[in-house]
Amino acid sequence: MAEVTSNVIYTKIDDICNTLASEKDQTAEISVLTGKVGIDQNKLEKIGKILQERGIVEVVYPLNIMQKPHLKLKKKLDAEANPLREGKVIETYNVEANNIKSCISIMDVKGESRPVYNLVLPVLGPYTKIFMDYLRDELARIITVQSEEISDVRKFSEVKGKFYNASLSRLTEELPEADEEKRKLLAGILLNRMYGLGDIEILMSDDWLEEVAVNGSSEPISVYHRKFGWMKTNLSLESEEDIYNYASQIGRKCGREISLLAPILDAHLPTGDRANATLFPISSSGNTITIRRFSRNPWTLVDFVDEKMNTLSEEMAAFLWLCMQYEINILVAGGTASGKTSTLNTLCALIPPSNRTVTIEDTRELALPSYLKWNWVPLTTRNANPEGKGEVRMLDLMMTSLRMRPDRIIVGEIRRRREAEVLFEAMHTGHAVYSTMHADTASQVLRRLTHPPIELPLTELESLQLIVVQYRDRRKEIRRVYEISELVVSSVEAVTLNTLFKWKPRTDSFEKMNESSRVLEDLNLHTGMSSGEIKKDVEEKIRVLDWMKKNKIRSIDDVGAVIGLYYKTPDVVIKAAEGNFPLSKVL
């Protein structure tokens, strides 16, 4: 059994009050106290007056000139600590946010049916915490912020930087004896409490987390971990008011309001993460906040074919790469949190650099490699303001994108008939189009597209060539490409499915079901490639993927650089793969 302990951060502020606590009558002359704690008398008096305003100490200046000024401790405080659980440590790792370093321990705790997420946070000494509250209020008065600076991502980042630097400067002035690392940590804590979500910001810095959920002040914060699924944490918010304040802060950042009259909030954080909040009594157990956290380091196709993830086979990946290279229209389907957007993002990284790309999303989730950004136009929808004005719908952006001369149009998700009509019209007019949809199988995709509420005619579906279906096994916490199917159009205007690859859950393996007919036919028609040349191309791509996997070439920019070089000089990349050269010798 192991217990993870908290890290309490003490400063001279705590030394002053702890020294007073040890004195008779909890009183000491300022001149004597100066020598004991090593602080200049003027600074000690200033700190004393600050703590006096908070009811912690009393600064006494006797009328009798024979007596010396002294400090008296009026309120003794104990150090707070995160409630940490005892149990068997399954896994540990560290995270950092704004110079605040924390240790994460995933623990098997007796009496809990699920692993527990233990977060060991730096905890401020009790009197330092009081002093930090004073500093925060002082800095808030000095650094004024306009509403437009909060809602604008770039301006808000500048405000945070300004506040952090001002905090660091004041801490250097007030606590010169503290080392630089401690001052940076304290400045980071001030920043999180002023413009962030407090301790939740540490959770938001954990790349293993996909979801952070606050289910009222009476329950611990829950998280969804990529490896371990849903878990309780050892953190909770003290009151329903705290949850409401954080929800209001999220709303202010996107120009929206949450109140008893409007108790539901859907918003996007400046980081791109999606947030939802509800207020009591809509949520009967208390106020809630749910944040869908998007990866800061997006998955790549190399991650997907790695044995650790095993999302799809190298042959499937190479085939999809071929389809992306030659503008085959693809729809990615799957259930909630099955990895649809992640799969779409990995495919988008395979777009040739000569193409102009427009992405249309409700929330900025897609991240393209650097070599594509020069001709990438990311568009996002906008909710109406409190007066009901200013809404920008996905349909509006789709219509606008057609006037931008795009080569590739990527739509975050199809939900409504009109959106689907515009999407398929874009396919018919010669644009390569990619999107996602909620459906569990390729057959369900066809049913959803041809039945209400979307209800497209079968003839419209002819332009869609490939369906990729994602699956999430909630028991094992794994994600797999469940199937890849192509749409085959018969002479009698009927659309059938030809399943090319399928995942076998019993063996957790991928099986090639049928040879492609539609995709190969379209590739032959538009590129002149024979079936033999297409097969050779896929085999070369498999070798390149295997080489990147062996050499741990996994970041989106590194993979993107290799893909870009492959399109420019394929022989160079193929030769590097065959010779297993390091990336430095290729780029």
N, C-alpha and C positions, 0 to 999 in steps of 0.2 A: 504494500500500500504506500502511496506517496501523497504528500500534500504540497501544493504549490503556494508560496507565500507572496504577499504583496510587497512592493518596493515603495517605502515611504520616503518622500523628499522633504528633508528638513533644511531650514535656513536660519540665519541669525534672528529672525523674527521669533522662531520657536525657541531659540536659545534664551532670548530675553524673558519670555513668559515662563519657560521651564525653570529658569534660575529664580524668578520671583516665587514660583510655586514651592521651591525648596527652602525659601527663607522664612524666618519667623514672622508670623502675621502676613505672610506673602507680600512683604514690603521690602524695598531696598532703595537706598539713596542712589540717585542717578550717577553721581560721581563714582560710587563703588561699583555699580552695575556696569559702567563703561569699561572698567578694568577687567571685570569677569568675562564679559562677552566680546570684548575687543571691538567696540564701536565708538566712533566719535560722539562726544556728548551732545552736540547740536543735532546730529542725525538720530541719536537715541531719543531725544526729546520730540523730534518730528514723528518718529515711529510711534512713540507713546501717545501723541495727540491723535494720530490716525486710529490707533486701537481704542482710544478713549471714546471716539465718535461711535465705535461699534459696540461699546459697552464691555470691552474686554479688560481694560486697565483704567486706572485713574491716575492722572498726573497731578501731584500735589505740590503747590508752591506755598510753604508755610508763611504766615504773617510774621512770625518770630525770625528775625534775621540771623539768629544763632543756629536755626535749624536749616538743613539743606533740602533742596527739592528732591522728591522721591516718587517712585512708581509703586502702585499697589495693584496687585492682580485681583480683579473683581469676579472674573468668570473663568473657571478652569475647564479646558476642553481636552478631550481625548482624541487620539488619531483615528480617523475612519479607515476602513479597509474593505476591499471587495470580499464578499462572502465566497470563499474558495472551497471547493468540494474535495474530499478525500477519495482516492480510488486508484486504479491501475492506469498508468499513463500508456495510451495507445500510440500517440504521436505528438511531437512538439515541433514548433517552428516559431520564428520571430516575424513581426510586422513593424512597420514604422509609418507614422503619419505626422507631418509637421514637426519633425525632430523628437517625437514621442515614441520611444521604443517600447514594445510590449511583447510578452511571450504568450503564445497560444499553446494550450495543452488539451488534447482530445483525450478524455478519460472515461474509463469504464467504472461507473459508480454503482455501488450496491443499492438495490432498490429501484434503479432507473432502467427502463426497458430500452432506452436509446443511449448512445454515448453522450457525454456532457462536454460542452465547449467552455473551457476555463480560460478566461482572459486575465492575465496578470498585468495590471496597469500601474504606472507610477502614481502614487497617492500623495497629495500635498499634506505636509504637517498641518495640524489644526489651526495654528495661528498664522502660518504662511497663507493658508486658504483665505482667511479673513483679509489679510493684507492684499492678496491678489484680487479679491472682490473690489477693494478700494481702487487699485490700479486700473481695473477694467472700467469702472465707472468714470474715472478721471480721463482715460484715453477716449472713451465714448463721447465725452464732452468736447474734447479737443478735435477729434477726427469726425467731422460731420459727413454724413452720407446721404445722397439724394436717392429717391426711389428708383430713378432710371439707372443709377450705378449698381443697384442690387440686381435688377433684372437683366442687365447687359453682361454677358459672360466675361468679356475682356475687361470692362471697367470694374467689375466685381473682383476680378483677379488682382487688378491694380490696387483696389481698396484694401484687400487682404494683405498684399505685400506692404503697403504703407502702414497698416496697423501692426503687422509683425515687426517691422523695422522700428517703429515708435515704441513698441513694447520692449524690444531688446535694448533700446537706448535708455528707457526709464529703469529697467531692471539693472543695467550696468551702473546707473547713477544711484539707485536705492540700495542695491546689494552688490557693491564692488568686490566683496570678499568671495562671492560665489564664482566658481569657475565657468568658463565659456559654455561648456556642454550643459551645465545646469541652467544657465540663463536662457539658452536656446530652448531647452525643454519647457521651462516656465513660460516663455513667449509662445510656444506652440500650444500649451494648455489654454492660455489666454485667448489665442486665435480661435481655437475650437469652441470655446465657451461663448465668444462674442459673435462670430460669423458662421460657426459650424453647428453640428448637432451634438456637441459635448463628447461623451465617451463613444457614442455611436460612430463618430468619425474614425475611430480606430478599427471598428468592424468594417467600415467602408474601405479600409486600406488593405484588407485581406483578400488577395486574389483568388482564394479558394472558395469564397462565398458568392453565391448567386442571389440570395434573398436575405433581407434583414426585416424581421417582423416584431413590432411592439404591439402586444395584445392586452393593453391596459396596464395600469400601474401595479396591479395585484399579482401579475404573472411575470416571470423572467423574460427577457428579450429572447426571441427564437431566431435561429439562422438556418439557411439551407446551404450545406457544405457540398461541394462537387464530389467529394469522395465518400462522405459519411451520411449525406442526406440531412433531414431535419434534426436539429439538436436544440436543447435548452442551453442558454448561456448562464454565467454567474452574475450577469448584469440585469438591473431593472431600473426603471425610472421611479423617482420618489412619489410623484403625485400625478393626478390626471391633468393638473394645470401645466406641469412640465411637458407632457405629451402635446397638449394644445399649443403651447408656446413653440415647440419644434415644428408642429404642423403649420402654424401661422408663418413661421420663418420660411418654410419651404414654399408656401403660397406667395409670400412677398417676392421671392426670387424669380417668380415667373409671372408676376403681376396679377395674381389671383387671391381670392379671400376665402377663408373657411370660417363659418360662424354657425350659430344655432339655426339661422334661417337658411344657410347653405352648408349643411353638415358633411358634405362629401367633396373631397378634393382630389383631382387627378392632375399631376404636375410632373415637370421634368427638372431635375437638379442641374446646376451648371456643369457637372461632370458628365451629363448625358444619361444618368441613371433615372429610372422611372419611379415615381412615388405616388402612393395613394394614401389618403387619410380619411378617417371617419370620426364623428363625435357622438358621444352618448346623448340621447338614447337610441340613435340609429344603430350603433353597435352596443348592445345591451350590457356587455361586460366591461365597458369603459372605452375611452378614446383609443384609436388604433393608428398606427403608421406602418405601411408595408413598402419597402424599397426594393425594386428589382435592380440589382447591381450588375452593370455590364463590364465585361473584362477589359482591363487596361492594356493587356497584351493579348490581342485576338488569336484564336487558334488558327493554324494553317493546315494545308493538306498534308504536310509532313507529320504534324501532330496526330492527325486523324488515322494515318496508316501505321503509326507506331504501335508496337505490341501492347503498351500500357493503356492506350485508349481503344485501339482496335475498332474504330468507328466504321471503317470500310476497308476492303482489300486494296492492294496496290493496283491490281488490274482494274478494279472499279474506279479508283482515283485517276488512273491514266486515261481511261475511257471518258470520264467527265472532263478531264483536262483537254482532250481532243475536241470534245463538244464545245467547250468554252472558247477554244482557239478559233473554231470555224463557225461561230455564231449560231449554234443550235439553241432554240428557245427552251428554257427549262423552268418548271414549276416545282418548288420544294414544299412538300406537305408533311404533316405530322401533328401530334397532339400538343397540348400545352407543355411548355418547357422541355420539348423533345430535342431541341437543338436546331430548329429550322433556320433561324437567323444566323447561327454560327456556321451552318453548312453553306448557306447562301454567301456569307462573308468569305469563306475559304474559296468558293468558286469565283467570286468577283476578283480575287487577287490573281487570277489566271488570265484576265483580260489583256490583250496586246496593248502596248503603250501607244500605238498609233490611233487608238480609238478614243472618241469623246464619250464620256460616261455621265449620265444623270441619275442620281439616286433620289427616291421619293419615300419619305418615312414619316411616321407620327413622332418618333423619337430617334435621334441620331444614334444608331447602333452600328451601322456598317462602317468599317475602317479599311480603306484601300492602301496598298503600299505606296511609298513615296514616289516611285517612278510613274504612277498613274495620276498623282494629285494635280499635275500641271493642267490637265484637261478634264477635271472632275468637277461637276456642279452638284453639291449636296443640297437638296431641298427638304424642308420639314414643314409639317402642317402647324397651324396655330389655332388655339381655342379662342372663342369669342371672349371679349372683356366682360366685366360685370354688367354692362349695359346691353350686352348681346350683340356687339358690333366687332368687326375686325377679324372674323373667323376666316381662316384659309383652309379649305378642305383638300383631301388627297386628290379628289377629282380635279380641282382647280389646278393643282400642281402638275397632274398628268397631262392636262390640256396644254399647259404652259411649256412643259418639257418637249412636246412635239414641235415647238417653234424654235428650239435651241439647236437644231441639227445634231441630235445625238446619234451615235452608233449603237450604244447600249443604254437601255432604260431598265433600271432596277427599282422595283416597287416593293416596299416593306411587306405588305400583306394585302390580299384581295378580300374584301368583306361584302361589298354591295354590287348589284347588277351593273350600275352605270360605270363603276370602276373597272369591272371585268370587260365591259364592252369597249372602253377606251384602250385597255391593255391589249385586247386581241386585235383591235383596229391598228394599234401600233405594230403588232407582229405582221399584219397583212400589208402594211406600208413599207416593209423592209427593214424595220428595226429589230435588233436582237433584244429580247425582253426576258427578264427573270423576276420571279416573285415567290411569295410563300402563301400557304393556305392551310387552314385547320382541316385535316382529314387524316384518317389512320391508314388508309390503303390507296393505291392508285385507282381502284374501282370506285372508292368513295369520292375521290377527286372528280371523276367523271359525273357521278350522280349529283354532287354539289353544284357543278357547273351547268348541268342540264336541267335541274329541277329548281323550283322556287326556293329561296327568293332570287337567286341569280338567273337561272333559266335562260341560258344561251342556246341558240340553235346549234345542232351538231355540225353544220357547215362552218361555224365560227371556230370550232375546236381544231380544224385541220392544220392551223398554223402552229399549234403547240406540238412540239416534237418529243419532249422527254419529261417524265415525272420522277422525282427522287423523293422517297418517303423516309422520314426519320422516325425512330421509335425509341422511347425511354422506358426501361424496365425499372420500376420504382422499388422493387424488392432488392435488386442487386445494385441499384444506382449506376446503371450503365446506359449509354446511348449508342445506337447502331443505325446505320442506313439499312432500313428494313427491306426495301426493294428499289430497283431502278427499272422502269418500264417505259417503252416508247409507244406512241399512239400511231396506229396503222389505219389508214383511210382506205376503205374498199370502194369498188366501183359503184356500189349502190348507196353511196353517201352514208355509210355506217362507219362508226369509229370503234375499233377494238384495241385491246392492250396486248402488247408482246412483252412479257416479263424477261428482262435480260439477266438480272442478278437478284438474288434473294438471300436474306439472312436466315440461318437455321438455328433457332434458339437452343435446341437440345445439345448441339455440339459447339455453339457459339462460333460458327464458321459461316463463310459466304460461299454460295454456290452459283456458278454460271448456269442459267436455265436454258436460254436460247440465244442463237446468234441474232445480231441486229439486222433488220431489213430496212426499216424506214430511215434511220439515221445514216446507214451506209449508202442508201440510195440517194439521199439528199447531199451527202458529202461528195459522192461521185458526180452528181449533177452540177454542183457549184464549184468544185475544185478540180474535177477530173481525176481524182485519186482512185486507183483500183482497190479492190478488197485486199489484195496482197500488200499494197503500199500503206493502206490504213492499218493493217495488222502490224506491219513493221514499225509504223509511227507509234502505236500503242506500246510496243515492246521497248522502244527507245525511251519513252516517257517513264515506263516502269523502272528502267535502269537509273534514270535521273532521280526519281523519287527515292529509290533505295540508297543511292549515293548521298542525297541530302539527309536521309534518316541516319545513316551510319556516321556522318560527319556532324550531326547535331545542328544542321542548318534549319532552324525552326522559327526564328522571329519573322514577323510579317514583312519587314523590309529586306532581310537577307533572302528569304524565299522569293520575294518580289524581284530582287535584283537578279537572281538566277533565272527566273522565268523571263524577265526582260531580255537578258543576254541570250537565252535559248531562242527567242523569237528573232533576234538580230543575227546571231551566228550559232545555229544549232550544233554544228560540228564541234565547236569549242567545248560546249557543255557536255555533249555526248562523250567526247574524248576524256574530259575530266572525270566523268562518271565511270568510264571503263578503267581508267588508271587510278581511280580513287584519290584524286588530287585534293589537297586542302582548299578551302574556299579562297584563301588569300592568293593562291596561284591562278585563280580563275577570274576574279573581279579586279 
